[in-house]
Amino acid sequence: GVESDADADAYVERKALEVKGHPSVLAWYCNDEISLEKFPQLLSRQRVLERVDPGHPTWTVLYQYPQVREYYPTFDVVGGDPYPVPDGPIDTPVIWTRTMQEETMGLKPLWQVPQAFSWADYGRKGERMPTRAEMRNMSWQMVAEGAMGLVYYHYRLLWPWSNEQKRVIFHRDRWEDICAAAEGVKRFADVILSVEPAPALKWTAKKICARSWRHEGRTYALVVNATRAAID
């Protein structure tokens, strides 16, 4: 029954009113890599949800990370989804997160999307799942460059259909790796979200990203190697 932009907005308003009070609602996911050609609709959608449910933010995820500023009015929170494993540069999360911070001028939160799937899940031969170490590294790269939230992609892909077993199976080992990577960050959530003024950091090594915090009188420093090689 959705035949116009007005129908779409009405549909979203109706659905938002139905579920906005549920405790599991974190945010409204308004844009999954939609192009700027749809800017008027994206802006209208954001305005509808802001009016109907101002208590939950609108979240946009883009691979168009150098264009974030052009999307600026259409979201409260933004994220990028760099998926470099296995063949892309492992510092891709640094580049994307840093650029998105610059595009938003640091004025809107970043909820980044670490890779937690194998491109083989999309039919590419010879691909693999990120290792636990790679997921940890990509997660901390994002945090070091200013991410305030991490939403790993993708739980559904952990439940593939097995032709041999003729049933859906659960990749428990993958799930355990994802949980371990996320738990390492979660332990420091209070530190990462601290608003206390932090000391500046200086370093000279290339492919290093770093960030500091002050929390409850203590100073914390994060230093991340954004390469696949050891750094002295």
VMD Tcl script that draws the C-alpha trace (Angstrom):
set ca {
  {0.00 0.00 0.00}
  {3.01 2.34 -0.09}
  {2.75 4.21 -3.39}
  {4.12 7.66 -2.56}
  {6.52 9.46 -0.22}
  {3.54 10.53 1.87}
  {2.44 6.89 2.17}
  {5.96 5.92 3.24}
  {6.11 8.59 5.94}
  {2.68 7.60 7.23}
  {3.71 3.94 7.34}
  {6.89 4.75 9.28}
  {4.98 6.95 11.72}
  {2.46 4.21 12.37}
  {5.12 1.55 12.95}
  {7.21 3.84 15.15}
  {4.24 4.61 17.36}
  {3.59 0.89 17.75}
  {7.04 -0.03 19.08}
  {8.81 3.12 20.32}
  {8.09 2.30 23.97}
  {9.67 -1.16 23.82}
  {12.84 -1.40 25.94}
  {14.81 -3.10 23.15}
  {14.50 -0.12 20.79}
  {17.90 1.61 20.64}
  {17.59 3.80 17.55}
  {15.83 4.13 14.21}
  {17.89 2.74 11.33}
  {16.96 5.17 8.56}
  {19.52 4.72 5.83}
  {21.50 1.69 4.74}
  {23.84 3.12 2.09}
  {21.05 4.90 0.19}
  {22.35 7.34 -2.39}
  {22.08 11.13 -2.20}
  {19.47 11.00 -4.95}
  {17.04 10.11 -2.15}
  {18.06 13.04 0.05}
  {14.53 14.59 0.19}
  {13.03 11.28 1.33}
  {15.82 10.69 3.85}
  {15.34 14.15 5.32}
  {11.57 13.69 5.51}
  {12.02 10.31 7.24}
  {14.34 11.82 9.83}
  {11.87 14.63 10.54}
  {8.98 12.20 10.96}
  {10.87 10.11 13.50}
  {12.19 13.17 15.32}
  {8.61 14.33 15.77}
  {7.11 10.96 16.65}
  {9.89 9.71 18.92}
  {12.43 12.35 19.96}
  {13.71 10.00 22.66}
  {15.51 7.72 20.19}
  {18.16 8.85 17.68}
  {18.10 8.20 13.95}
  {21.09 6.20 12.67}
  {22.56 6.11 9.17}
  {25.23 3.70 7.85}
  {27.17 4.66 4.73}
  {29.93 3.28 2.58}
  {29.94 6.78 1.05}
  {32.13 7.93 3.92}
  {33.68 10.97 2.14}
  {30.15 12.32 1.54}
  {28.88 12.23 5.12}
  {28.58 16.02 5.35}
  {26.15 16.03 2.44}
  {23.90 13.67 4.44}
  {24.34 15.68 7.64}
  {20.73 16.83 8.25}
  {19.31 13.33 7.73}
  {20.69 11.62 10.86}
  {21.49 12.02 14.54}
  {24.14 9.29 14.53}
  {26.22 8.00 11.63}
  {28.39 4.97 10.97}
  {30.57 3.49 8.28}
  {30.96 -0.15 7.33}
  {34.51 -0.87 6.13}
  {34.98 -4.58 5.50}
  {38.66 -5.13 4.61}
  {39.21 -8.80 5.50}
  {40.85 -10.71 3.96}
  {42.49 -8.70 1.18}
  {41.90 -5.02 1.92}
  {44.20 -2.75 3.92}
  {43.68 -3.55 7.60}
  {43.81 0.18 8.43}
  {40.63 0.84 6.42}
  {38.62 1.36 9.66}
  {41.07 4.12 10.67}
  {40.70 5.94 7.38}
  {36.91 5.69 7.31}
  {36.39 6.67 10.95}
  {38.84 9.56 10.80}
  {37.24 10.89 7.61}
  {33.74 10.60 9.03}
  {34.82 12.49 12.14}
  {36.12 15.25 9.90}
  {32.94 15.21 7.81}
  {30.75 15.66 10.91}
  {33.25 18.09 12.48}
  {33.06 15.90 15.56}
  {29.55 17.15 16.28}
  {27.61 13.91 15.88}
  {28.24 10.48 17.39}
  {29.77 7.67 15.36}
  {28.44 4.14 15.73}
  {30.78 2.21 13.48}
  {30.18 -1.22 11.94}
  {33.07 -3.69 12.31}
  {33.25 -6.64 9.92}
  {31.99 -9.83 11.54}
  {31.26 -11.98 8.49}
  {33.00 -13.66 5.57}
  {32.52 -12.45 2.01}
  {32.00 -16.14 1.26}
  {28.56 -15.61 2.82}
  {27.84 -13.52 -0.29}
  {29.11 -16.13 -2.73}
  {32.73 -15.07 -3.10}
  {35.03 -18.07 -3.32}
  {38.13 -18.30 -1.18}
  {37.01 -15.71 1.37}
  {37.18 -16.15 5.14}
  {35.84 -14.81 8.38}
  {37.96 -12.22 10.22}
  {39.95 -13.80 13.00}
  {39.32 -12.83 16.60}
  {42.53 -10.78 16.55}
  {41.45 -8.96 13.38}
  {38.03 -8.13 14.82}
  {39.63 -6.84 18.00}
  {42.07 -4.76 16.00}
  {39.39 -3.25 13.72}
  {37.18 -2.48 16.72}
  {39.94 -0.65 18.57}
  {40.96 1.22 15.42}
  {37.44 2.65 15.29}
  {37.43 3.55 18.97}
  {40.84 5.20 18.68}
  {39.53 7.44 15.92}
  {36.43 8.52 17.85}
  {33.74 5.83 17.54}
  {31.27 5.95 20.44}
  {29.47 2.74 19.52}
  {30.10 -0.52 17.66}
  {27.44 -2.55 15.87}
  {28.96 -5.74 14.43}
  {27.74 -7.03 11.07}
  {26.11 -9.56 10.84}
  {24.31 -11.98 13.18}
  {22.05 -13.44 10.49}
  {25.04 -14.70 8.53}
  {25.99 -16.94 11.44}
  {22.98 -19.14 10.57}
  {23.72 -20.59 7.10}
  {21.86 -23.39 5.37}
  {23.86 -26.61 5.13}
  {23.12 -28.62 1.99}
  {24.95 -31.59 3.47}
  {22.97 -31.60 6.72}
  {19.78 -30.22 5.13}
  {19.26 -27.79 7.97}
  {20.25 -24.40 9.31}
  {23.40 -24.55 11.42}
  {24.89 -22.05 13.84}
  {28.54 -21.02 13.55}
  {29.17 -20.99 17.29}
  {32.93 -20.53 16.95}
  {32.36 -17.35 14.94}
  {29.88 -16.10 17.52}
  {32.38 -16.70 20.32}
  {35.05 -14.74 18.44}
  {32.69 -11.80 17.87}
  {31.65 -11.78 21.53}
  {35.28 -11.85 22.64}
  {36.16 -8.90 20.41}
  {33.16 -6.92 21.63}
  {33.73 -7.79 25.29}
  {37.24 -6.36 25.16}
  {35.79 -2.97 24.25}
  {32.75 -3.24 26.52}
  {35.01 -3.56 29.59}
  {36.11 0.03 29.01}
  {32.75 1.50 28.01}
  {32.69 3.95 30.93}
  {36.16 5.17 30.01}
  {35.39 5.51 26.29}
  {32.24 7.50 27.03}
  {33.90 9.74 29.61}
  {33.49 13.49 29.06}
  {36.39 14.49 31.31}
  {39.14 16.52 29.54}
  {41.90 14.17 28.43}
  {45.63 14.87 27.87}
  {46.93 15.14 24.33}
  {48.99 12.30 22.87}
  {51.97 12.59 20.55}
  {53.56 9.82 18.49}
  {55.70 9.51 15.39}
  {55.27 5.91 14.19}
  {53.28 5.55 10.98}
  {50.16 3.41 10.91}
  {49.60 3.97 14.62}
  {46.34 5.41 15.92}
  {45.90 6.49 19.52}
  {43.46 8.15 21.89}
  {43.44 9.17 25.54}
  {40.81 9.60 28.24}
  {40.43 10.76 31.83}
  {37.93 8.89 33.94}
  {37.41 9.12 37.69}
  {40.83 10.65 38.22}
  {42.78 8.16 36.12}
  {44.39 8.60 32.70}
  {43.96 5.96 30.00}
  {45.78 5.65 26.68}
  {44.88 3.46 23.72}
  {47.54 2.71 21.07}
  {46.59 0.56 18.09}
  {48.82 -0.97 15.44}
  {46.85 -0.53 12.20}
  {49.12 -2.81 10.16}
  {49.55 -6.55 9.77}
  {53.20 -6.34 10.85}
  {54.86 -5.91 14.22}
  {55.91 -2.37 15.09}
  {58.92 -1.78 17.33}
}
mol new
graphics top color blue
foreach p $ca { graphics top sphere $p radius 0.5 }
foreach p [lrange $ca 0 end-1] q [lrange $ca 1 end] { graphics top cylinder $p $q radius 0.2 }
display resetview
